[in-house]
């Protein structure tokens, strides 16, 4: 038992865990301006590889600004920040998978915040924010591709094209979601499943790892979840 505890202790990076705890507590207790200063210090000191996850960090900071304070989201934001630090400081082996998970979580939280805010339906402000959220998600996937592009020799023009393609696709899906006669939970989940398929497959295509099996597996999983969500949704027709 003692040996197992030592093994678990070695797997937990306590310095990063402490930073994540401070990040969560600062968000919960401090006014946003003070929390932002603490968060900037925790992320950028030391500055090693800070640019690699700068976009996810600032998206997390933006989400923390719009989210009302609560213990649950303090834990969620702290956990996200912890994973971010592990990737940044090269403390996790499967960095690519961890980064993709980070992009997916931040994308879902952004979609959730968007549909909570505009639960009443489409409006001029909603359309404007749809483009902003789409831009944030496009930047997230661009950051992910750029971080690992050197390992697979993906060119800069390809990465830029991927960012624009993501922006156009996500913005249209976001707008379509506004017209669904559902509450914000189902709107968020349905749109996220569509965006998830795109985020999951596009980097694989650019990195040269996309196979028919991968496409079939991802599409089948998303279709099954779509079916469950649509069947359980209460349509306000």
C-alpha positions in Angstrom: 0.0 0.0 0.0 2.8 2.4 0.9 4.5 1.7 -2.4 1.3 2.4 -4.3 0.9 5.7 -2.5 4.4 6.7 -3.4 3.7 5.8 -7.0 0.6 8.0 -7.1 2.4 10.8 -5.3 5.1 10.8 -8.1 2.4 10.9 -10.8 0.9 14.0 -9.2 2.9 17.1 -10.1 2.5 19.0 -6.9 3.9 22.3 -8.1 1.3 22.4 -11.0 -1.4 21.2 -8.6 -0.7 24.0 -6.2 -0.8 26.6 -9.0 -4.1 25.2 -10.2 -5.5 25.3 -6.6 -4.4 29.0 -6.3 -5.9 29.7 -9.7 -9.3 28.2 -8.6 -9.3 29.9 -5.2 -8.3 33.3 -6.7 -11.2 33.1 -9.2 -13.6 32.1 -6.5 -12.6 34.8 -3.9 -11.0 37.7 -5.7 -12.5 40.4 -8.0 -11.8 39.6 -11.6 -9.0 42.2 -12.1 -7.0 40.8 -9.2 -7.7 37.2 -10.3 -6.5 38.1 -13.8 -3.2 39.3 -12.4 -2.7 36.2 -10.3 -3.6 34.0 -13.3 -1.1 35.8 -15.6 1.6 35.3 -13.0 0.8 31.6 -12.5 0.8 30.9 -16.2 3.7 33.1 -17.5 6.1 32.5 -14.6 8.3 30.7 -15.7 7.9 31.8 -19.2 9.1 28.5 -20.7 6.8 27.4 -23.6 4.2 30.0 -22.5 3.4 30.8 -26.1 2.4 27.2 -26.9 -0.8 27.5 -24.9 -1.4 31.2 -24.8 -4.6 31.1 -26.8 -6.2 28.3 -24.6 -5.1 30.3 -21.5 -6.7 33.6 -22.7 -9.9 31.7 -23.8 -10.0 30.2 -20.2 -9.5 33.7 -18.8 -12.4 35.0 -20.9 -14.7 32.2 -19.9 -13.8 32.8 -16.2 -14.9 36.5 -16.7 -18.3 35.6 -18.0 -19.0 32.7 -15.6 -20.6 33.6 -12.3 -18.6 32.5 -9.2 -19.3 29.1 -7.8 -17.5 26.1 -6.2 -18.3 23.8 -9.1 -16.8 26.0 -11.8 -13.8 26.9 -9.5 -13.0 23.2 -9.5 -13.6 22.9 -13.3 -11.4 25.9 -14.1 -8.7 24.7 -11.7 -8.7 21.3 -13.4 -8.4 22.9 -16.8 -5.6 25.1 -15.7 -3.8 22.1 -14.2 -3.9 20.2 -17.5 -2.7 23.3 -19.3 0.3 23.5 -17.0 1.1 19.8 -17.5 1.1 20.3 -21.3 3.1 23.6 -21.1 5.8 22.2 -18.8 6.1 18.9 -20.8 4.9 16.9 -17.7 2.4 14.7 -19.6 3.4 12.1 -22.2 0.4 12.2 -24.5 0.6 15.9 -25.0 -1.3 15.9 -28.3 -4.2 14.0 -26.9 -4.2 16.2 -23.8 -4.2 19.4 -25.9 -7.0 18.1 -28.1 -9.0 17.4 -24.9 -8.3 20.9 -23.7 -9.6 22.4 -27.0 -12.7 20.3 -26.8 -13.5 21.3 -23.2 -12.9 25.0 -23.8 -15.0 24.8 -27.0 -17.9 23.2 -25.1 -17.7 25.8 -22.3 -17.7 28.6 -24.9 -20.8 27.1 -26.6 -22.5 26.6 -23.3 -21.9 30.3 -22.3 -23.1 31.4 -25.7 -26.4 29.6 -25.6 -27.1 30.5 -21.9 -26.6 34.1 -22.8 -28.8 34.0 -25.9 -31.4 31.4 -24.8 -34.2 33.6 -26.1 -33.2 33.1 -29.8 -31.5 34.9 -32.6 -30.8 38.6 -32.5 -28.3 41.0 -33.8 -26.1 40.7 -30.7 -26.4 36.9 -30.8 -25.2 36.8 -34.4 -22.3 39.1 -33.5 -21.3 36.9 -30.6 -21.7 33.8 -32.7 -18.9 35.0 -34.9 -16.7 35.9 -31.9 -17.2 32.4 -30.4 -16.5 30.8 -33.7 -13.3 32.9 -34.0 -12.2 31.7 -30.5 -12.8 28.1 -31.4 -10.9 28.6 -34.7 -8.0 30.1 -32.8 -8.0 27.1 -30.4 -7.8 24.6 -33.2 -5.2 26.7 -35.0 -3.1 26.8 -31.8 -3.4 23.0 -31.5 -2.3 22.5 -35.1 0.5 25.0 -34.8 1.8 23.4 -31.6 2.4 20.0 -33.3 2.8 21.1 -36.9 6.6 20.9 -36.8 6.5 17.3 -35.7 4.5 16.3 -38.8 5.8 19.0 -41.3 2.4 20.7 -41.7 2.9 24.0 -43.6 1.9 27.5 -42.5 -0.6 28.0 -45.4 -2.4 24.8 -44.5 -2.7 25.8 -40.9 -4.1 29.2 -41.9 -6.6 27.6 -44.2 -7.7 25.2 -41.4 -8.3 28.2 -39.1 -10.6 30.0 -41.7 -12.4 26.7 -42.5 -13.1 26.1 -38.8 -14.3 29.7 -38.3 -16.7 29.5 -41.2 -18.0 26.1 -40.3 -18.5 26.8 -36.5 -20.1 30.2 -37.1 -22.7 28.7 -39.3 -23.4 25.8 -36.9 -23.7 28.3 -34.0 -26.2 30.4 -35.9 -28.3 27.3 -36.9 -28.3 26.2 -33.2 -30.0 29.5 -32.2 -33.1 28.5 -34.2 -33.5 25.1 -32.6 -36.6 25.1 -30.4 -34.7 23.7 -27.5 -33.2 25.0 -24.2 -29.6 26.0 -24.0 -28.5 22.6 -22.7 -29.6 20.7 -25.7 -28.5 23.5 -28.1 -25.0 23.4 -26.6 -24.8 19.6 -26.7 -26.1 19.2 -30.3 -23.8 22.0 -31.7 -20.9 20.6 -29.7 -21.3 17.1 -31.1 -21.1 18.6 -34.6 -18.1 20.8 -33.7 -16.5 17.8 -31.9 -16.5 15.7 -35.1 -14.9 18.6 -37.0 -12.2 19.3 -34.3 -11.5 15.6 -34.0 -11.0 14.8 -37.7 -9.5 18.0 -39.1 -6.2 17.8 -37.2 -5.9 14.1 -38.0 -6.3 14.9 -41.7 -3.6 17.6 -41.5 -1.3 15.4 -39.5 -1.7 12.6 -42.0 -3.3 10.2 -39.4 -6.8 10.2 -40.8 -8.0 6.7 -41.9 -11.4 5.3 -42.9 -11.6 3.5 -39.6 -11.0 6.7 -37.7 -13.7 8.5 -39.7 -16.2 5.6 -39.3 -15.6 5.3 -35.5 -15.9 9.0 -34.8 -19.0 9.4 -37.0 -20.7 6.4 -35.5 -20.1 7.6 -32.0 -21.3 11.1 -32.7 -24.4 9.7 -34.6 -25.3 7.5 -31.6 -25.0 10.4 -29.2 -27.0 12.6 -31.6 -29.8 10.0 -31.6 -29.8 9.8 -27.8 -29.9 13.6 -27.4 -32.5 14.2 -30.0 -34.7 11.4 -28.6 -34.5 12.8 -25.1 -34.9 16.5 -26.1 -38.2 18.4 -25.4 -38.9 20.1 -28.6 -40.7 23.4 -28.2 -42.7 23.3 -31.4 
